[in-house]
Amino acid sequence: MDRRAALNALTAALATAGAARDWVALDRAVGALSTQLRVLAASGPWNPLEKRALEALRAQHDEAADLCAAELELLGAQMHDMHTNKAGFIAYALDNETDSERNQA
């Protein structure tokens, strides 16, 4: 596979995982970048088409990072809400536990 095709495949992997919100696949794709880029770079200087493919990969990586940051912010807000309402969640769980015990009798 030529370097441009390899770069396009890396870009597609990031895009597909990000669009699907598949965090495991996105983690794998990002984790593979460093090694794969080193291997590709060892082949010599980048030609103009490969440089454009690298720019597209960089843009997709930035988009994936933004997506992760937004998801982290959303999860942080959810965790804050859960912490804030902890007493209510515990009371609800205890009430449901009591109801379950009554229904089994």
Backbone as CSV, one residue per row, in Angstrom:
resi,resn,N_x,N_y,N_z,CA_x,CA_y,CA_z,C_x,C_y,C_z
1,MET,0.860,-1.172,0.000,0.000,0.000,0.000,0.908,1.238,0.000
2,ASP,0.607,2.183,-0.860,1.421,3.398,-0.881,1.100,4.265,0.343
3,ARG,1.951,5.206,0.613,1.811,6.007,1.833,0.534,6.831,1.848
4,ARG,0.154,7.368,0.711,-1.072,8.170,0.679,-2.278,7.304,1.013
5,ALA,-2.323,6.110,0.463,-3.432,5.197,0.770,-3.434,4.824,2.252
6,ALA,-2.253,4.609,2.803,-2.158,4.282,4.225,-2.653,5.451,5.081
7,LEU,-2.269,6.660,4.714,-2.728,7.852,5.441,-4.240,8.010,5.324
8,ASN,-4.761,7.755,4.133,-6.213,7.836,3.934,-6.937,6.783,4.772
9,ALA,-6.344,5.605,4.896,-6.953,4.548,5.715,-6.959,4.952,7.190
10,LEU,-5.879,5.559,7.652,-5.834,6.035,9.041,-6.890,7.117,9.275
11,THR,-7.019,8.019,8.311,-8.010,9.085,8.406,-9.423,8.501,8.450
12,ALA,-9.680,7.527,7.598,-10.995,6.886,7.554,-11.305,6.155,8.857
13,ALA,-10.299,5.510,9.432,-10.516,4.801,10.700,-10.920,5.768,11.804
14,LEU,-10.241,6.917,11.865,-10.607,7.924,12.860,-12.017,8.457,12.613
15,ALA,-12.328,8.746,11.362,-13.639,9.298,11.015,-14.759,8.319,11.333
16,THR,-14.566,7.065,10.972,-15.602,6.042,11.195,-15.846,5.832,12.680
17,ALA,-14.766,5.691,13.447,-14.914,5.474,14.890,-15.545,6.682,15.565
18,GLY,-15.130,7.872,15.166,-15.699,9.077,15.754,-17.174,9.238,15.439
19,ALA,-17.536,9.001,14.188,-18.938,9.138,13.780,-19.833,8.148,14.524
20,ALA,-19.286,6.961,14.800,-20.056,5.924,15.500,-20.003,6.087,17.018
21,ARG,-19.197,7.055,17.483,-18.969,7.220,18.926,-18.477,5.902,19.523
22,ASP,-17.661,5.198,18.745,-17.075,3.933,19.184,-15.741,4.265,19.843
23,TRP,-15.784,4.449,21.150,-14.617,4.937,21.877,-13.484,3.921,21.880
24,VAL,-13.805,2.639,21.876,-12.767,1.609,21.844,-12.039,1.647,20.499
25,ALA,-12.799,1.708,19.417,-12.188,1.768,18.082,-11.408,3.070,17.898
26,LEU,-11.930,4.153,18.436,-11.233,5.434,18.333,-9.914,5.381,19.109
27,ASP,-9.940,4.774,20.267,-8.718,4.617,21.060,-7.689,3.786,20.295
28,ARG,-8.135,2.703,19.683,-7.224,1.864,18.892,-6.637,2.641,17.720
29,ALA,-7.492,3.380,17.021,-7.046,4.132,15.845,-6.024,5.197,16.233
30,VAL,-6.291,5.915,17.305,-5.362,6.948,17.757,-4.074,6.304,18.271
31,GLY,-4.214,5.213,18.984,-3.039,4.522,19.511,-2.113,4.005,18.428
32,ALA,-2.666,3.649,17.284,-1.863,3.119,16.182,-1.145,4.209,15.397
33,LEU,-1.588,5.443,15.531,-1.029,6.529,14.721,0.474,6.701,14.881
34,SER,0.946,6.737,16.084,2.355,7.016,16.327,3.255,6.001,15.623
35,THR,2.993,4.752,15.840,3.809,3.700,15.223,3.691,3.733,13.712
36,GLN,2.474,3.828,13.219,2.275,3.783,11.772,2.870,5.006,11.081
37,LEU,2.764,6.168,11.702,3.343,7.368,11.099,4.871,7.296,11.071
38,ARG,5.471,6.730,12.120,6.926,6.557,12.124,7.378,5.634,10.999
39,VAL,6.652,4.558,10.808,6.983,3.609,9.736,6.849,4.298,8.380
40,LEU,5.753,5.018,8.187,5.545,5.710,6.912,6.591,6.791,6.677
41,ALA,6.941,7.520,7.709,7.914,8.601,7.573,9.312,8.072,7.252
42,ALA,9.602,6.847,7.652,10.926,6.263,7.410,11.205,6.048,5.921
43,SER,10.172,6.119,5.109,10.326,5.889,3.668,10.890,7.096,2.923
44,GLY,11.114,8.182,3.624,11.685,9.352,2.960,10.772,10.552,2.999
45,PRO,11.142,11.593,2.264,10.352,12.834,2.261,8.942,12.608,1.708
46,TRP,8.019,13.416,2.210,6.634,13.338,1.771,6.474,14.122,0.469
47,ASN,5.737,13.555,-0.477,5.433,14.305,-1.705,4.200,15.176,-1.446
48,PRO,3.860,16.075,-2.355,2.728,16.994,-2.114,1.390,16.280,-1.848
49,LEU,1.100,15.192,-2.544,-0.159,14.473,-2.297,-0.151,13.828,-0.920
50,GLU,0.981,13.308,-0.515,1.089,12.709,0.816,0.965,13.780,1.897
51,LYS,1.521,14.951,1.632,1.388,16.050,2.595,-0.074,16.462,2.774
52,ARG,-0.816,16.464,1.672,-2.252,16.770,1.777,-2.982,15.691,2.572
53,ALA,-2.588,14.448,2.353,-3.185,13.342,3.116,-2.825,13.466,4.601
54,LEU,-1.597,13.880,4.881,-1.192,14.121,6.274,-2.015,15.243,6.904
55,GLU,-2.256,16.295,6.138,-3.073,17.411,6.639,-4.499,16.950,6.932
56,ALA,-5.033,16.101,6.063,-6.383,15.570,6.282,-6.409,14.690,7.531
57,LEU,-5.361,13.908,7.717,-5.264,13.068,8.916,-5.191,13.941,10.161
58,ARG,-4.402,14.992,10.099,-4.281,15.904,11.235,-5.635,16.548,11.551
59,ALA,-6.345,16.972,10.525,-7.667,17.583,10.725,-8.636,16.580,11.344
60,GLN,-8.590,15.341,10.880,-9.482,14.312,11.431,-9.095,14.000,12.867
61,HIS,-7.808,13.990,13.154,-7.351,13.756,14.522,-7.827,14.887,15.430
62,ASP,-7.723,16.124,14.950,-8.216,17.272,15.721,-9.715,17.152,15.974
63,GLU,-10.437,16.712,14.960,-11.890,16.529,15.117,-12.182,15.448,16.154
64,ALA,-11.421,14.367,16.120,-11.607,13.297,17.104,-11.302,13.810,18.512
65,ALA,-10.259,14.617,18.634,-9.913,15.183,19.941,-11.030,16.101,20.441
66,ASP,-11.600,16.902,19.549,-12.717,17.775,19.928,-13.922,16.952,20.356
67,LEU,-14.183,15.874,19.637,-15.298,14.990,19.969,-15.099,14.380,21.356
68,CYS,-13.892,13.938,21.636,-13.584,13.359,22.943,-13.722,14.406,24.047
69,ALA,-13.250,15.606,23.783,-13.359,16.678,24.777,-14.822,16.998,25.079
70,ALA,-15.651,17.026,24.052,-17.077,17.296,24.247,-17.735,16.168,25.044
71,GLU,-17.367,14.933,24.738,-17.925,13.783,25.453,-17.468,13.797,26.911
72,LEU,-16.212,14.147,27.132,-15.689,14.240,28.492,-16.439,15.306,29.291
73,GLU,-16.715,16.421,28.652,-17.470,17.482,29.316,-18.879,17.003,29.669
74,LEU,-19.513,16.296,28.746,-20.853,15.770,28.992,-20.837,14.761,30.140
75,LEU,-19.856,13.859,30.129,-19.753,12.880,31.208,-19.458,13.547,32.540
76,GLY,-18.629,14.584,32.503,-18.341,15.329,33.727,-19.601,15.946,34.312
77,ALA,-20.441,16.489,33.452,-21.702,17.077,33.916,-22.618,16.002,34.489
78,GLN,-22.648,14.843,33.845,-23.477,13.747,34.354,-22.971,13.264,35.708
79,MET,-21.648,13.146,35.837,-21.071,12.721,37.117,-21.367,13.766,38.205
80,HIS,-21.287,15.038,37.844,-21.596,16.092,38.811,-23.052,15.976,39.266
81,ASP,-23.961,15.763,38.314,-25.381,15.607,38.660,-25.590,14.391,39.562
82,MET,-24.916,13.312,39.249,-25.059,12.097,40.065,-24.537,12.348,41.475
83,HIS,-23.415,13.046,41.577,-22.855,13.345,42.897,-23.789,14.271,43.670
84,THR,-24.310,15.279,42.983,-25.213,16.233,43.619,-26.484,15.543,44.115
85,ASN,-26.976,14.566,43.367,-28.234,13.887,43.700,-28.010,12.524,44.347
86,LYS,-26.827,12.323,44.903,-26.465,11.024,45.478,-27.476,10.559,46.526
87,ALA,-27.870,11.440,47.411,-28.813,11.066,48.475,-30.140,10.613,47.870
88,GLY,-30.585,11.302,46.841,-31.835,10.914,46.191,-31.731,9.554,45.513
89,PHE,-30.604,9.280,44.862,-30.406,7.977,44.214,-30.408,6.855,45.251
90,ILE,-29.755,7.105,46.389,-29.697,6.088,47.444,-31.092,5.842,48.010
91,ALA,-31.828,6.918,48.274,-33.190,6.767,48.799,-34.070,6.013,47.817
92,TYR,-33.936,6.332,46.530,-34.725,5.640,45.506,-34.375,4.162,45.475
93,ALA,-33.078,3.853,45.535,-32.649,2.463,45.499,-33.146,1.709,46.722
94,LEU,-33.049,2.330,47.880,-33.521,1.672,49.095,-35.033,1.463,49.061
95,ASP,-35.770,2.432,48.546,-37.220,2.301,48.433,-37.584,1.167,47.491
96,ASN,-36.884,1.061,46.375,-37.155,-0.021,45.429,-36.764,-1.371,45.997
97,GLU,-35.717,-1.414,46.816,-35.311,-2.662,47.448,-36.408,-3.132,48.392
98,THR,-36.996,-2.205,49.143,-38.082,-2.535,50.059,-39.299,-3.011,49.285
99,ASP,-39.620,-2.373,48.173,-40.752,-2.789,47.348,-40.536,-4.192,46.802
100,SER,-39.327,-4.509,46.405,-39.029,-5.840,45.877,-39.228,-6.899,46.939
101,GLU,-38.807,-6.603,48.156,-38.975,-7.541,49.245,-40.450,-7.776,49.539
102,ARG,-41.259,-6.724,49.447,-42.709,-6.868,49.679,-43.370,-7.684,48.593
103,ASN,-42.908,-7.514,47.358,-43.509,-8.232,46.228,-43.168,-9.710,46.231
104,GLN,-42.082,-10.087,46.872,-41.675,-11.502,46.896,-42.446,-12.273,47.959
105,ALA,-42.996,-11.596,48.931,-43.667,-12.275,50.042,-44.986,-12.851,49.673
